[in-house]
């Protein structure tokens, strides 16, 4: 009995310790400390409508503290202002003006374009032919933005020579921690963008406010966000149409690559008044936004979709319905193909982070039969 009691006590202790481990990401934002220096007086926090993966706290004399949901904090120090005393050593200091940025998180680039802050970016992790945002491609072709290597192999010497003051990475950087260590070693702070973790599509777009703060373009960032918020809210109250939608592309090995029902794009279809036709697999615990299916399995689930949207971002835009049908004979039997409800995305749809409200409105207009008001999708004849 004594042994059983000891075992039971150990189990309780282990359970208690595991339950009281590190706080959740939501708790890290909710319980963040705003009393970070005797030199700084907290004033107010940035109001956010949808974003839940970051917070901004403002202080006297223009200082601002950014907190990311993973607990990382950055203090934005206005130009000419001193470093406050008593700061926690883990708070990364960002001195304005922030210039010669190395941008790896491609979804962020459209935010800089929308608030006219492209001139703060000097380096890209994509080559010019990888960009579908025309101002960015033009900037690279003219030499105003330079290719500095992909996230896993940046050109450190180039970054140092050009006085890079910030690297904006996506979460892929965590797969190569040695790169972040090297950037830190060379005095280049790293900010990891978590916008893709936002549960609401407009939460992604709202990250423009964070980058507006960094670049001194807060009013332009607010204006850009509000435009997309208005586009979204113009259709967000729409009644469900009962129309089902499939979103996919055909891979080189003949499989259908689809968005998981939990993905933000599936949610955008729902917000537009449609129903994403694929159902969530209760046993699927993957955090990936996409998955590949055998064409026969995809056909079984999606053949009765009222609309199909072909994702052109991987293999390019389609010119006709016949071109789509060459990818798989099974597509001929889809209800949407037989009824003429076949659409394709423009190739820049995933880089257009500041257009998510417009994309939702596009899907809404598609479901309403309004093919004349579409921007990021088009009908295949």
N, C-alpha and C positions, 0 to 999 in steps of 0.2 A: 504494500500500500504506500509505503514511504517513497519507493522508487517511482510509482505511478504519480504521486503528488509532485515529485521533483520534475518529472517529464512534463506534466501539465503546466507547472509554473514556468518552465523554460519556453514552452510553446506560447504561453500568454505574453512573456517578455519579448519574444521574437516578433509576435504579431503587433505588439504595442510599438516597438521600435520601427518596424516597417511602416506602420500606419502614421507615425509621426515624423516621417522623413522629410525630404525637401518639399517646400510648398509648391502648389500647382502654379502654372504660368499666370493664371488669372489672379491668384493671390499675390504674386510678386508685383503686379501692377496696383492692385487694390491697397496693399499694405506698404507701398513704397514710402520711404522717408524723404520728406521735403526739407528737413532741417539739415542741410549738408555743409554749411559753413557759417561761422559767426559774421562773415562779411556780407552775407546774402540774406535778404528778407523776402520770403515767399509772398507773391502777389496773387496769382490765380493760375488755373490750369487751362490748357487748350480745350475748348468744347469740341467733342467729336460726335458725329451722327451715327456712324456705322462701324468705324474701326475699333477693334478690341485688342490689337496686338502691340500697341505702343501708347505712350502717354507723354505729354509735354507739360512741364511746370515752369512758369515765368517768375523771375525775381526782379529786384530793383536794378536799375542801370542797364537793362537789356539782356541780362544773363538768362539762359534757358536750359533746363535739364530734360533730356530725352531719356525715357526708360523703355526698353524693348521687353517684350513678354518673357524672354529667356533670362531676364534680370540684368542684362548689360545696360550701363548708363553712360551717357555722354553729356558733358557740360559745354554748351555753346558759349564761347567768350567773345563779346563784341570787339571789333577792331579798336586797338588802343587801350583796352581795359586790362587791368592786372589779373593774374591768377588769384582766385580767392584762397584764403588760408584755411587749413583744417580739412581739406577735401579728402575723402576716402581714396586710397591709392588705386582702387579699382574703377573709379570714375574716369573715363577717357576725356581728355580736354581737347576741344576742337576750336581753334582760333580763327575767327573770321578776319579777312575774307577767305572763304574756302574755295580754292581754285585748283585747276589742273587735276581734276578728279579722274580716277581710274574706275570706269563703270563696267562691272561684270554682270550685275543683275539686269538682264536685257529688258525685263518688264518695267523697269524704272525709267528707261530712256524717254518714253513718251511723256512722262511727267515733266521732265526738264524742257521738252519741246513746248508743252502746253503753257508753261509759265515764262517762256522766253529766257531760259537760263542755260541754253545749250553751250554758251561760251564758257561756262564753268567746267565743262568736261573736256579733258585733253586726251584721254586714253579710252579705248574700247577693247573688250575681250572678244568682239566679233569683227571680222573683216568687213569691208564695205558691201560685198555682195551678200552678206548675211543679214543686212538691214533692209526692211521694207518701209521704213519711215523716211520719206524723201529728204527732209532737211538733214537727217543724220547721215544718210548716204552721201549727200552733197558735201557735207562738212568733212567727211573722210576723204572723198575724192580730191578736195581742195587742200588737204593737209591740216585743216584746223583741228581734226580729231585723228589721233594716230592709233594704229593697232599695236597693242602692248602685250600680246600673248593671252592665251585662255586662262581660266581661273587656276588651273593646276600647274601652269608653267608661265608665270608672268615674266616680263623682261625687267628685272629689278634695276639694272643699270639705267635703262631708259627712264624708268619712273623716277629714279633719284636725280638724274641729270636734268629732268624737266620740272623738278620741285613738286612732285605729286603730294597733295596735302590730305588726301582721303581716298580709300578704296571702298567702293560700295559693292559688296558681294551678295550672292544668294546663299542659301543654306548648303549648297554643294561644297562650300569651303570647308565644312566640317569633315569632309572625306579626305581632305589634304591639310591637316592641321599644321604641318611644317611650313606651308605657304603663309599662313597667318602669322606664324612665329617669325618668319623672315621679314615680312612687311613691318611687324612691330619692331623688330630689331633695327630696321632702317628708318624708324621714326615715321612710318606711314600708318596712321590709325585705320582700323578696319571697322566698318559698320555693316552688319549683316541684315539684309532686308527680309522681313517676315511677312510681307504683304500677301504672299501666296497662301498663308495660313489663315487669312481672314475667312470667317464663315459666311459673310455677306459679300456679294460681288462689289457693292459700292464701298465696302470696307477696304478693298484693295485700292480703289481709286483715291480714297481719302488719305492714303500715304503721301499724296502730293503735298499735303500741308506740312509734313515733316521735312520734305526736301525744300519747300518754300522757306521754312525757317532757316535751314542750313545756308541757303544761297541768298538770303535777304529779299526773297520774292514772295513774301507771305500774302500780300494782297492779290497778286496774280494767281497764286496757288488757290486761294479761297474762291476766286472768280472761276477758275477752271473746274474746280470740284463742284461748285454750285450749278454750273451749266449741265454737268452730267447728272447731278442729283435731280434737277428739274426734268431732264429727259426721262429718267427712270420713273419719277413720281407721276409723270403724265400717263403712264400705262400701268403702274403698280396696283392701282385699284380696279383693274379690269377683271371682269368675271371670267372664270375658267371656261375655255371654249369646248372642252371635251376632246380636242384634237390631240393626237399623239405624234411625237416627233422622235426620229432616230438621228443621231449625230455620229459620224464615223469616217474612216478612210480605209482603203484596202492596202495592206502592206505588200512588200515585194514577194513574200512567200504565200500570198493569197489569203491571208487572214484579215478579219475585220478588227481594226483598232478602234475602240469605243471609249467614251468617258464613263467612269463609274457613276452610278446614281447619286453618290454623295459629292461629286465634283461640282465646282462653282458653275460650270457651264450648264450642267443639268438643272441646277437651281435657277439659272437665268431663264431657261425654257419654261419652268414652272411659273416664274414671276411674270412672264410675258403672256400667261394664260393658257399655255400648252401643258402637255403631260409627257415627260420623258419616258419612252416606252420600255426601257430596260429596268428590271426590278433589282433591288438590292439583295445580294446573296447574304443571308444572315451569318454564314460561316466565313465570309470574306473580311478579314481584318487588315488587309493591306492599306497602307497610307498613300499608295500611288494613285494619281488621278485618272490613269488610263489602264486599260487591259486589252489583250488581244484574244479574239475568239475564233475558233474554226468557223469557216463561212457557213457551214450547215447549221451550227448552233446559233449563229447570228441570224440566219434566215428564219429559224424557228421562232425566235423572239421578236424580230423586227419586221417581218414580212407584211404585217397588217398596219404598219405605221401610216398615218394620214399624210405625213410629210417626212422627207428625208433631206438632211443637210450634209453635204460632203465636205469634209475638212481638208482644205487645199494646202495647209501650211507645210506639209511634208513633201508632197510630190508635185506641187504646182496647181494653178487654177485650171479648171476644166472649161472647155469651150462649148460642149454640147452634151445632151443626154446620151447620144450614141457613144461618145468618148467614155462616159461613165460605164456604160454597159460592157465595154471591152475588158473591164477589170474583173468582171465575174458574170457568168451567164445567169446565175441565180437572181441577180438584180432585176431581170426582166419580169420576174413574177411578183415583185413587190407591188403592193397596192398603190403606193405613192407614185411609182414609175408608170403604172397603167393609167393613173388619173392625172398625170402631168404635174404632180406636186414635188418636183425635184429641184433642189437648190444647192448652191456651192458657196463657200466662204471666199472672201478675198484673202490673199496670202498674208496680209499684214494684220490679221485679226488678233493674233496672240500678242503682238507687240503694241497693240493699241489699248494700253491699260487705261488711258484717259477717255476711252470711248465706250465703256461698259454699259452706261446708261443708254447710249445710242444703239448698241448692239441688242439690248433687251427690247428697245422700241422697234428695231428691225424685225425681230422674231415675232413680236406682237402684230406688226403690219403684215408680215407674211401670213400669219394665221387668219388675218382679216381679209386676205385677198388683195391687199394693196401692194402691188409689186413696183409701183412707181416711186415709193418713198424709202427705198432700201439703200443702205450705204455699205455695209460690210457683208451682205449676202446678196446673191443674185440668182434668178431663175434660169435653169438650163432648158433650152428648147430642143 
